[in-house]
Structures are given as C-alpha cells and as structure tokens.
Amino acid sequence: MLQAPETKLTRIGVFYDGNFFYHVSNYYKYVHPRRARLSVAGIHEFIKSQVAESEGVDPRYCQVVDAHYFRGRLGAQEAEQRQVLMSERVFDEILMREGIVTHYLPLGARGEKGIDVWLALEAFELTVLKHFNVVVLIAGDGDYVPLIRKINTLGTRIMVLGWDFEYTDNQNNKRRTVTSVNLLDQVTYPILMHTLIDDKTRRNDPVVHNLFVRPDSGSNGGSAYSRSEFPAEVPTVEPWEKPPQAEKRRGTIQSLKDGYGFIRTDTPGKNMFFHRTNLLDVEFDDLCEYDEVEYIPGMNDRGECALDVTRVAAVGNADRKPKIFDIEDELEEERRRQIEAAKAQGLDFDDEEDSYQDQDQTPDQDEIQEKDEIQEKDEIQEEDEDRQPTEEEEQRNFSHASSFSIYED
C-alpha cells in the first residue's frame, strides 16, 4: 500500500509597520506611474507565492495564519473633531475583513511613540507561541534588527518586504525612502519590492498586478483600498506629497485651530485639512472662517491634505472682530453719545465745551478754592475804587495828606 506524502502546512505570520505601509501606498497612488494603492489581499497572495517558492513547497500548503497591523491613531473625541472618525472605521473594516488584527497607540503631538517596540514584542511572543515557520515583516526601519536576531534564534525564517524610492515634495525638496541595509542583511528572504514591481520582464505577471487595487474593484469585498480607507489624520511628520500636474480647487474655511484648519470642499461632508506652512501669500492669523480659498489636493504620511493654499476673497468674519480704539477715539465716541442723549431728552448740550475730561486733566479742589478767593478780593477792590468817598472820609484823607506836606517842606 502506497503511503501519501506528508503535507505539513507552512504557517506564515505577517506584521505590518502601518505608517511605513501607508507611506508606500501613497507613493504608488500619487507619484508612481501605476497611480494605484497597494492591496492587502494582493500582498498576502504575493507572500504565499514567494514563501512557497523560497521554501520549495506547494503554494496550497502555505497559509497566512496570523496578520497584525500596528500604527498610532487619534483618540475618538479628537478624531471626531477633525472629522476623520468615519474614515478610520472604514479602514478598520477593511483590515478586519482580511483577518488582520489591529494594534493602535494614541497619536500625540510628537507622532508615534512606542509602536515599533509593541510590534517587536508581539511578533516575538506570537512566533514562540504559534510556531510560525516564516515571519514576514513589512517595514524598513533598522530598529527591527534586534527583533530579527531574536527570531533567528528560534530557527524561524524571516522575510522582509522593503521599498526604496525617491520623490519631490511640494517644496521641491528631493526626498528618499530607503529600507535599512542592516535589516535586509539579517533576514532569510529579503525582497526589495520596487525592483520586482518595476521589472519589465514581470509586467504581465498576475501576482505583481494583484499587488495593486484595480480601478474597477471599488472598496467592497475587502480586497482593495479606496481613498476613504486611509484616515486623513492631522499630519505630525513631513513630507507633503503633491500629485504631479494637480489642478487647483476652491473651497471655504470651515474652521481654524492652533496653526491648522479645515477647508469645506465641494464633496458633501468632506473637509480638507491644511497646515499654516502650506499657505501662500497670506498669514494664518489673517484668515477667517468662511474665507474663500484655492488649494491643491495632496497627501502626507497621515492622509489627504490641502497644499499651496491661497486666499481668493476675504469674505469671512473680519467685520466681527473687536474694533480697537485709541483714547482720543473713545473720548470722541463718548462725547457723541452724550450729545445724542441730551438732544433726545430735549436738553441743551454745549458740544464745544469739554464735558468728558480725563481724570488727570481735572483741576485740584484747593486750586479752585484759591482762585475763587483771589477773584472775590479783586471784585471787592474794584467796588471800593468805583464808590464815591463820604464827607468824613474826604476830610480824613485831606488831614492825612497835609501831614505829609509838612515833612515834604
């Protein structure tokens, strides 16, 4: 009796550095001639094909038994305020349909902190517990080298999917994404995906074609990403990516925060994020809500954003800003109100006289009393000079004058 050959399953564990994967997907969507996002289902099929070829086994006996996605994410309240909560939920559903377990840490002002450590701990622990034959790491950071060395001690083979590419950001700066050479040297099966994708000899290879979302595939079925599947979180890192030959669009300022804001677009319910560093010919502090602006749609590491934002018309709430007067303007305004109030009551109001004086200009009370006493004495003296003397006073004055004449002689 013939004995059937042993068909032992090759167990594959896949671990995504979510920020790296998202950045690569943006590159193929907006820079690369393919103009398409990466497909999770297509990548898993590619992994099974490559593992079967590398291990020398039947592809039917190579299966992804565990897949995990790690990335920083905004809290629910902040995501709702920035209008990205719905897109994050849609993205979660896509990963869930592909059987990918999500691992999120709070995304702070300093970006992702601790997510790579979490990935390393989970990958090593699950490799020990589930006895993966091959671990696939979709990442490019050299910080994962210690993880690779630890998994190597278990006798588990490791495959890395890495990408190298160059692009120009919206500031015309040349930028480059490179997978760590040290990382590639430590693994069993290093694969530079960009060389495989750009290999003209494999241009008709269905495995390569399935790495990307087909234009007619849509977002249903869980095998492809659409634009809405990538949460447009507030960017914490550059670069900004602008599609070549992008056309300008118009919108109005929806809201303004500390150094950033949102533009209401033509698409109902969709607002576009912009940062103050992407403004042209206008200062951020000069913008108001409802101002009309032009912008170029672009991408950064966190999602869609508006680039090269210019103000077309200042039709916002500038007239609602508090008007600042100097002290003379305030006095003039108060004088005008007093005149109008007096006229409304039928009273006489001398608008030539300063009826509203600054406290420093008010005379001191002692000074006023002194001036009154002097004025009273002057009036009494003037009355004495004008009054006719009596007969008795004339006689006394005459005698007094005669006494002086004796001494004069």
C-alpha positions in Angstrom: 0.0 0.0 0.0 1.4 3.3 -1.1 1.8 6.0 1.7 0.7 9.5 0.9 3.4 12.1 1.1 3.5 14.3 4.1 1.7 17.6 3.5 2.7 19.7 6.5 1.3 23.3 6.5 3.8 26.1 6.3 2.5 28.7 8.8 3.1 32.4 8.0 2.8 35.3 10.4 2.7 38.8 8.8 3.4 42.0 10.7 2.8 45.5 9.3 4.5 48.7 10.3 1.4 50.6 9.5 3.0 54.0 9.0 5.6 52.6 6.6 3.0 50.7 4.6 0.7 53.7 4.3 3.6 55.9 3.2 4.5 53.4 0.4 0.8 53.1 -0.7 0.7 56.9 -1.0 3.8 56.9 -3.2 2.2 54.4 -5.7 -1.1 56.3 -5.6 0.3 59.8 -6.3 3.9 59.6 -7.6 4.4 56.2 -9.3 3.1 55.8 -12.9 0.7 53.0 -11.7 -1.4 55.5 -9.8 -2.9 52.9 -7.6 -2.9 51.9 -3.9 -1.5 48.7 -2.6 -4.0 45.9 -2.0 -3.8 43.9 1.3 -5.3 40.8 -0.3 -2.9 41.1 -3.2 0.1 41.4 -0.8 -1.0 38.3 1.1 -1.3 36.3 -2.1 2.2 37.5 -3.1 3.6 36.5 0.2 2.2 33.0 -0.1 3.6 32.6 -3.6 7.1 33.9 -2.5 7.2 31.7 0.6 6.2 28.6 -1.5 9.0 29.3 -4.0 11.6 30.0 -1.3 10.7 27.0 0.8 10.2 24.7 -2.1 6.7 23.7 -1.2 3.3 23.6 -2.8 1.6 27.0 -2.6 -1.6 25.3 -1.4 0.2 24.4 1.8 1.4 27.9 2.5 -1.1 30.0 4.5 -1.1 33.3 6.4 -2.3 32.1 9.8 -1.8 35.4 11.6 -1.6 39.1 10.4 -1.1 42.1 12.6 -1.2 45.9 11.8 0.5 48.4 14.1 0.0 52.2 14.0 -0.5 55.3 16.0 -4.1 56.7 16.0 -6.0 59.7 17.2 -8.4 59.4 20.1 -12.1 59.1 19.3 -13.1 62.6 20.5 -10.2 64.3 18.7 -10.8 62.2 15.6 -14.5 63.3 15.6 -13.5 66.9 16.0 -11.1 66.6 13.0 -13.8 64.7 11.0 -11.7 61.5 10.5 -13.6 59.2 12.7 -15.7 57.7 9.9 -12.7 57.1 7.6 -10.9 55.3 10.4 -13.8 53.0 11.0 -13.9 52.1 7.3 -10.2 51.4 7.3 -10.7 49.1 10.3 -13.4 47.2 8.5 -11.1 46.5 5.5 -8.4 45.1 7.8 -10.9 43.1 9.7 -12.3 41.5 6.5 -8.8 40.4 5.7 -8.3 38.9 9.1 -5.8 41.4 10.2 -5.6 42.2 13.9 -5.2 45.9 14.6 -2.9 47.4 17.3 -3.2 51.1 17.9 -1.4 53.5 20.3 -2.5 57.1 21.0 -1.1 59.5 18.4 0.4 62.5 20.2 2.0 65.8 19.1 5.4 64.0 18.8 3.9 61.4 16.5 4.1 57.6 17.0 5.9 56.6 20.2 6.4 53.0 21.2 4.6 51.4 18.3 7.7 49.7 17.0 8.5 48.3 20.4 5.0 46.9 20.6 5.3 45.3 17.2 8.6 43.7 18.2 7.2 42.3 21.4 4.1 40.9 19.8 6.0 39.4 16.9 8.5 37.5 19.1 5.8 36.3 21.5 3.5 35.0 18.8 6.3 33.3 17.0 7.1 31.4 20.2 3.5 30.5 21.0 2.2 29.7 17.5 5.4 28.2 16.0 5.4 30.2 12.7 7.6 28.7 10.0 8.1 32.0 8.3 7.6 35.5 9.7 7.0 38.3 7.2 7.9 41.9 8.2 6.5 44.8 6.1 8.8 47.5 7.4 12.0 49.4 6.5 13.4 50.6 9.9 16.7 49.3 11.2 15.3 49.4 14.7 13.8 46.0 14.0 17.2 44.3 13.7 17.2 43.1 17.4 13.8 41.5 16.7 15.2 39.7 13.7 18.1 38.4 15.6 15.9 37.1 18.4 13.5 35.3 16.0 16.6 33.8 14.2 17.5 32.0 17.5 14.1 30.2 17.3 15.0 28.7 13.9 12.2 30.6 12.2 12.8 32.0 8.7 12.2 35.7 8.2 11.1 37.6 5.1 11.2 41.4 4.7 9.2 43.3 2.1 11.1 46.6 1.6 10.9 49.6 -0.7 13.3 52.2 -2.0 12.1 55.2 -3.9 12.6 58.9 -4.5 10.1 61.7 -4.9 9.9 65.5 -4.8 7.8 67.2 -2.1 5.7 70.4 -2.6 8.7 72.5 -1.6 10.8 71.0 -4.5 13.0 69.1 -2.0 14.3 65.7 -3.1 13.4 63.0 -0.6 14.1 59.3 -0.4 12.7 56.4 1.4 15.2 53.5 1.9 14.9 50.2 3.6 17.7 49.6 6.1 20.6 47.6 4.6 21.4 46.1 8.0 17.8 44.9 8.3 18.0 43.2 4.9 21.3 41.5 5.8 19.8 39.8 8.9 16.8 38.1 7.3 16.4 34.9 5.4 14.4 36.2 2.5 15.0 39.9 1.7 12.7 41.2 -1.1 13.0 44.7 -2.5 9.5 45.2 -3.8 10.3 48.2 -6.0 12.7 46.2 -8.2 10.1 43.5 -8.6 7.3 45.9 -9.4 9.4 47.9 -11.9 10.8 44.7 -13.6 9.7 44.8 -17.2 10.1 41.1 -17.5 7.2 40.7 -15.0 5.0 43.4 -16.3 2.4 40.7 -17.3 2.8 38.7 -14.1 -0.7 38.5 -12.4 1.0 38.2 -9.0 2.5 41.6 -9.5 -0.6 43.1 -10.9 -2.7 41.9 -8.0 -0.4 43.9 -5.6 -2.5 47.0 -6.6 -6.1 48.0 -6.4 -7.8 47.6 -9.8 -9.7 50.7 -10.9 -13.0 48.7 -11.1 -12.6 46.8 -7.9 -14.1 49.5 -5.6 -13.9 49.4 -1.9 -16.2 46.4 -1.4 -15.0 42.9 -0.9 -12.2 43.7 1.5 -9.5 43.1 -1.1 -8.7 46.7 -2.0 -8.1 50.1 -0.5 -10.0 53.1 -1.7 -9.2 56.7 -0.9 -11.6 56.8 2.1 -9.9 53.8 3.6 -6.9 55.8 4.7 -7.8 58.1 7.7 -6.9 61.7 7.0 -5.4 62.3 10.4 -3.6 65.6 11.3 -0.1 65.2 10.0 2.7 65.2 12.5 5.6 64.4 10.1 6.6 65.6 6.7 6.9 65.1 3.7 3.9 66.5 2.0 3.2 64.8 -1.3 1.6 66.7 -4.2 0.3 64.8 -7.2 2.1 65.9 -10.4 0.1 68.4 -12.5 -2.6 68.7 -9.9 -5.4 71.2 -10.6 -6.4 73.9 -8.1 -9.7 73.6 -6.4 -11.8 76.1 -4.4 -13.4 75.9 -1.0 -14.2 77.9 2.1 -12.6 77.9 5.5 -14.6 75.6 7.7 -12.7 76.1 11.0 -9.4 77.3 12.3 -7.3 75.9 15.1 -3.8 76.4 16.5 -1.8 76.6 13.3 -4.1 74.4 11.2 -7.6 74.4 9.8 -10.1 72.7 7.6 -11.5 73.7 4.2 -15.1 72.8 3.2 -14.9 71.1 -0.2 -17.4 70.5 -3.0 -17.9 67.0 -1.7 -20.7 66.9 0.9 -19.4 66.1 4.3 -15.8 66.1 3.3 -13.4 68.8 4.7 -9.7 69.1 3.7 -7.0 69.6 6.3 -4.4 72.3 5.8 -1.3 73.4 7.8 -0.1 77.0 8.2 3.2 76.0 6.4 1.2 75.3 3.3 -0.2 78.9 3.0 0.9 81.1 0.1 0.7 85.0 0.1 -1.4 85.1 3.3 -0.7 84.8 7.0 -2.5 82.2 9.0 -3.6 84.9 11.6 -5.2 86.9 8.8 -7.6 84.1 7.8 -11.2 83.9 9.0 -13.9 81.4 8.8 -15.9 81.4 5.5 -13.0 83.0 3.6 -12.8 81.6 0.0 -9.6 79.9 -0.8 -7.9 77.9 -3.6 -5.8 74.8 -2.9 -4.1 71.8 -4.5 -5.2 68.4 -3.1 -2.2 66.4 -1.9 -1.1 63.8 0.6 1.2 63.4 3.6 2.1 60.5 5.8 -1.3 60.8 7.6 -3.7 61.3 4.7 -5.2 63.8 2.4 -4.4 67.5 2.9 -4.6 70.8 1.1 -1.4 72.3 -0.3 -0.5 75.7 -1.7 -3.5 77.4 -0.1 -4.2 80.9 -1.2 -7.0 83.3 -0.2 -9.3 84.3 -3.1 -11.7 86.5 -1.2 -11.7 87.7 2.4 -15.5 87.3 2.9 -15.1 85.9 6.4 -15.9 87.3 9.8 -13.3 90.0 9.8 -16.1 92.6 10.5 -17.0 90.7 13.7 -13.5 91.1 15.1 -13.4 93.6 18.1 -12.5 97.1 16.9 -9.6 98.7 18.8 -9.8 102.5 19.5 -7.2 104.7 21.0 -8.1 107.0 23.9 -9.0 110.0 21.7 -11.4 107.9 19.7 -13.0 106.6 22.8 -13.5 110.2 24.2 -14.9 111.4 20.9 -17.3 108.5 20.8 -18.4 109.1 24.4 -19.0 112.9 23.7 -21.1 112.0 20.6 -23.3 109.6 22.7 -23.8 112.3 25.4 -24.9 114.9 22.8 -27.3 112.5 21.2 -28.7 111.5 24.6 -29.2 115.2 25.6 -30.9 116.1 22.3 -33.2 113.1 22.7 -34.3 114.5 26.1 -34.8 118.0 24.8 -31.9 119.4 26.8 -29.2 121.9 25.8 -25.8 120.5 25.4 -22.7 122.6 24.7 -20.7 120.4 22.5 -17.9 123.0 22.3 -17.1 122.5 26.0 -15.1 119.5 27.1 -17.8 117.7 29.1 -15.7 114.5 29.3 -12.3 115.0 30.7 -9.5 112.6 31.6 -9.0 112.4 35.3 -5.5 113.7 35.0 -6.9 116.9 33.5 -9.4 117.6 36.3 -8.2 120.7 38.5 -7.4 120.1 42.1 -10.1 121.4 44.6 -7.7 123.5 46.6 -6.6 125.2 43.5 -10.1 126.0 42.5 -10.9 127.5 46.0 -7.7 129.7 45.9 -8.7 131.1 42.5 -12.2 131.9 43.8 -10.8 133.8 46.9 -8.5 135.9 44.7 -11.3 136.7 42.3 -13.5 137.7 45.2 -10.9 140.1 46.6 -10.4 141.7 43.2 -14.1 142.3 42.9 -14.2 144.0 46.3 -11.3 146.2 45.4 -12.9 147.2 42.2 -16.1 148.2 44.0 -14.1 150.3 46.5 -12.4 152.2 43.7 -15.6 153.0 41.9 -17.5 154.1 45.1 -17.7 157.9 45.9 -16.0 158.7 49.3 -18.2 160.3 52.1 -17.6 163.8 53.5 -16.0 162.4 56.6 -13.6 160.2 54.5 -12.6 163.2 52.4 -11.8 165.3 55.5 -9.7 162.5 57.0 -7.9 162.0 53.7 -7.2 165.7 53.5 -5.7 165.8 57.0 -3.6 162.8 56.3 -2.2 164.5 53.1 -1.4 167.7 54.9 0.7 165.8 57.4 2.8 164.5 54.6 3.2 168.0 53.1 4.8 169.3 56.4 7.6 166.7 56.0 8.0 167.5 52.4 8.6 171.1 53.0 
